[in-house]
Amino acid sequence: MNDTTLTRIRAHRANLERYSRLLATELTDLERSYIHRRIAAEHAALTKLEAQRFARTVSATADPEVLVAARAVAQAGPPHEGR
């Protein structure tokens, strides 16, 4: 994994922590709705980066079955809430 990817992952995690702290404060419904949308967007971006990182790590292995499984996980994207 390169430094840029690691930096982006850390930034998304920091944003998620910050937005979570904001939810604990007194907010209007509009502000709360905006923060929930931002959390969803940050979570999706973080999940995508982590899936790409996992796929790149696994692609270095020689086992084709593991490679196929990793690509399937990366293409599936983030899980949906409520399942």
DATAVEN-V468943 format. One record per residue. N is the residue number from 1. RES is the residue in three letters. SS is DSSP state (2 for helix, 1 for strand, 0 for the rest). PSI is psi in whole degrees, 0 to 359 (NA if undefined). NEAR is the number of other C-alpha atoms within 10 Angstrom. Layout:
# DATAVEN-V468943
N,RES,SS,PSI,NEAR / N,RES,SS,PSI,NEAR
This chain:
# DATAVEN-V468943
1,MET,0,136,10 / 2,ASN,0,169,7 / 3,ASP,2,326,8 / 4,THR,2,316,9 / 5,THR,2,316,14 / 6,LEU,2,319,13 / 7,THR,2,318,11 / 8,ARG,2,319,14 / 9,ILE,2,315,19 / 10,ARG,2,320,13 / 11,ALA,2,317,14 / 12,HIS,2,319,20 / 13,ARG,2,319,15 / 14,ALA,2,319,13 / 15,ASN,2,318,16 / 16,LEU,2,318,20 / 17,GLU,2,317,12 / 18,ARG,2,314,13 / 19,TYR,2,324,17 / 20,SER,2,320,14 / 21,ARG,2,321,10 / 22,LEU,2,325,14 / 23,LEU,2,337,14 / 24,ALA,0,355,9 / 25,THR,0,174,9 / 26,GLU,0,119,9 / 27,LEU,0,155,12 / 28,THR,0,167,9 / 29,ASP,2,322,9 / 30,LEU,2,315,9 / 31,GLU,2,318,13 / 32,ARG,2,319,17 / 33,SER,2,317,13 / 34,TYR,2,315,12 / 35,ILE,2,321,19 / 36,HIS,2,320,15 / 37,ARG,2,319,12 / 38,ARG,2,320,15 / 39,ILE,2,317,19 / 40,ALA,2,318,13 / 41,ALA,2,317,14 / 42,GLU,2,319,20 / 43,HIS,2,318,17 / 44,ALA,2,316,16 / 45,ALA,2,319,17 / 46,LEU,2,316,20 / 47,THR,2,319,18 / 48,LYS,2,315,18 / 49,LEU,2,316,18 / 50,GLU,2,324,16 / 51,ALA,2,320,21 / 52,GLN,2,319,20 / 53,ARG,2,317,17 / 54,PHE,2,316,16 / 55,ALA,2,320,21 / 56,ARG,2,321,16 / 57,THR,2,316,13 / 58,VAL,2,329,18 / 59,SER,2,343,16 / 60,ALA,0,348,9 / 61,THR,0,163,11 / 62,ALA,0,354,9 / 63,ASP,0,111,10 / 64,PRO,2,329,11 / 65,GLU,2,321,9 / 66,VAL,2,320,14 / 67,LEU,2,316,18 / 68,VAL,2,316,13 / 69,ALA,2,319,12 / 70,ALA,2,319,20 / 71,ARG,2,323,17 / 72,ALA,2,319,13 / 73,VAL,2,317,15 / 74,ALA,2,323,19 / 75,GLN,2,336,12 / 76,ALA,2,330,11 / 77,GLY,0,188,14 / 78,PRO,0,148,15 / 79,PRO,0,150,9 / 80,HIS,0,141,6 / 81,GLU,0,151,5 / 82,GLY,0,3,4 / 83,ARG,0,NA,4
